[in-house]
Amino acid sequence: MVQVKVYGNRSVWADRRGEISDAIHAALVRTWQLPEEKRFHRFLLLDDGDLVAPRSSSYLVVEVVCFAGRSLAAKRALVWAMYDDVAPALGLTADDVEVVILESPRENWGIRGLAGDELALGYRVDV
């Protein structure tokens, strides 16, 4: 399971949510072999002044919340894809994108009426 939370300034990103989602999802499909149909993205767009960072107004924070189990190589591949593919696709520099991967054991999730460790996935987590 993978869920993505995107934080940014509403004034910059409100009209570009689809573009952001497409770029991030393509990176996840390519690097983590996530199925194309498994897209769970939440946009937490903030009013001007509510995202305080020494970056431009285009600054984005991308949190990837997922089941634990992916290899160090897979996590690094996703981070690199965020800078090599996603940032350029959105017209951003490396300074204006930050990525955080937050892993949680499967038993800490509840999905479709089951605990995450009881859920049968149609894809691998141990990539």
ABEGO torsion letter per residue (X at the ends): XBBBBBBBBAAAAAAAAAAAAAAAAAAAAAAAGBBAABBBBBBBBBBBGABBBBBBAABBBBBBBBBBGBBAAAAAAAAAAAAAAAAAAAGBBAAABBBBBBBBBAAABBBGGBBAAABBBABBABX
